[in-house]
Structure formats: C-alpha cells, structure tokens
Amino acid sequence: MVRQAFVLVMFILVFAGNACGNTFKPDSLFHHDGGEPIFLSDKIDQMPAFPGGDDGRIKFLINNVQYPQEACENGEQGTVYCSFVVEKDGSLTDIKILRGISESLDKEVLRVLSLSPKWNPGVLAGENVRVQFNMPLKFTLAGNQPKKDKKSKKKKSK
C-alpha cells in the first residue's frame, strides 16, 4: 500500500543563487539569451510577487503539488532548489532545477511552476523589469520513515 504523503513547501525567498552558495557582485545583472537584462534582487525597487502574496503562493503550491507515486514508493524526500525568471508581464520563464532530489520530484516542481498564474512583476524606476527568482520546495513524506533520505544533488549543466 502506498504511504500517505504530503508536501511541505518551504517558501524561503532566495534570490540570485544564494540558496546554492553562489555570490554575485552588488551591481550585477546579466543577460538572458541575448535579450533584455535580467535583474537581481538588490538592483530593483519592488520585487516580483505571487498574486495574493506569500499566502497565495503557499495555497497555489499546496493545491497543485502532487507527490509522485514513484517517489513515495522509493521513500524519496528532500529539498528541490529551482530558479526562474519573472518576466515584465509576470509570466515565468527559464524554469529550471538548480539542485534536485530525483527525476520524479524534479519533474513535479517543473510541472507545477509551469502552471503558475502570472506574478506581479519586479519594478525599477517605475518600469517593469525581468527578475531572477530562486526558490526551494521541500518534499516530506508523512507517516513511516522513508526507505532512503536522499540529499539534494546538484543538477549537471548541459
């Protein structure tokens, strides 16, 4: 019988790779695919926000994340670190896994983020700007002890 599972989603808002130990110069910004600049949190006036704020984001994730059956059966749990860009129109692009747990949990994070409604975009000097946003999501099994407790593994770059 499949163990009952739930997802505990941690919403520590971490920007510019700080969750993965990366450091950036305070004046740093970078370009994405030769397009308009993507700003980091320390260079904008207003950070992007999920509609309804943190409470809205928590509710969205709780209602949409489904613990994959395979991950339940294998006792997989841990934190998946993801990154995305909040575009000028509030849509999410360049969604990727920075550090994952397993293929099934990583795919679930990508699936759910692709369903996200548009966010309120970041603002700099009264203009909407693109902003990189990093976020950890923690998957925890309820009930019995898991067979394995995998630590996050760094995603290999292609």
N, C-alpha and C positions, 0 to 999 in steps of 0.2 A: 504494500500500500504506500502510496506517495505521501511523504510527510507534508503536513500543512506548512505553508511558508508565507512569509510576508517580507516586504521590502521596507527596510528602514532607510530613508533617504536623508542623507546629510546635506544640508544646504549651506555649507560654508562657502561664501562667495570669494573665490580666489582668482585674481586676475594676472595676466601676463606671465603665466608659467610658474608662479610662486609655489604652487602645490607640488611641483616636481623639482623644486630646488633650483630652478633657473633664476638668474638675476639679470635685470636689464638696467641700463642707464636711465636716470630720471627723465631725460629728454628724448627717450627712444620712441620711435614709431617705425613701422615698416610697411612695405607694400605687399599686396596680395595679388598674385597672378598678373603683375604689371598694371593693376587697376588703381583705384583711389587708395589713399593711405588708410591703414587700419590703426586706430589709436589704442593706446594702453590706458589703464585707469587713471594714472597720475597726470594725464595731459588733457582731461576733459572736464567740463563744468558740471555735467549731470550724467551719471552712469545709466546704462540701459536698465530697464526694469520689466519684469513679467507683469502683464495686466493683473491687477489685484495685489501686486507686491509679493512679498515672500509667502504670505498665506495662500495667495492664488497659485503660486508655483508649487507649493507643497501639495495642495489639493489636486492640481493637474497631474503631478507625478504619481501620487498615491492612487488616483483613479485610472491611470493609464499603464503603469509599470506592471508587468506580469512576470513572476519568477519563472524562468524556463523550466519545463519538466526535467530535462536532462541535467540541468544544474542542481535541481532539488535531489534527484536520484543519486548524483555524484557528491552531494554534500558541499557544493561549491558556494563559498560566500567570501565577502571582502569588498573592497572599495574599487570602483572603476572611476578613473580620472578622465574627464572628457574636456574638449575645447571646441569652441565655435565662435563665429563672428556674428554679432548683431548688426545687421545692415541698416542703412539710413531709413528704410521703410519698416524696420522692426523685424523683418524675416531673419531666420537663422540660416547661415551658410557655412561651408567648410567645417562641417561637424566631423570630429574625429576623436579617436581614443588615444589619449596620451599614455596611459598605463592601465592595462586591463587585467581581468581575472581569468576568463575563459572565453572561448568563441561565442558561446550561447549568451552569456551575460553581457559581453561587449556589444553583440548584435542587438540585444534588447535596449540598451542605452541609446544606440544609434536610431533604432526604430521609434522610440518614444520622443526623442528630441526632434525627429523629423515631423512629428505630429503637432509640435508646439504651435500655439497661436502666435501671431506677431507680438513682439515685445514693444515697449515704449523705447525708442532709440536713444542712444547717447547724444549729448548736445555739447557743442563747443562754440562759444561766441554766437549763440543764437541759431546755429545751424546744426542739423542732424549729421552725425558722423558715424563711421563704421568703428566698432569696438570689439577687441578680442575678449572673450569671456571664458574662464576655466571653471569647471565645477566637478566636485566629487559626488558620486552616488554610492551609498553603502548598501550592499545586499546582505541581509542576515536571515538565516533560517530560524524558524520558531520550533520549539519542542526539543526533540532529541539532539544530541551532539552530532555534528556533521562528521562524515567519514574522513574528510580532509578539510583543512582550513588553508586554502591557497592564499599566498601573499600576492599582491599586485605584481604583475610582470610588465616590464617596460615594453611598449609596442615598438617593433622594429620598423624603421623608416624604409620606404620603398625606393 
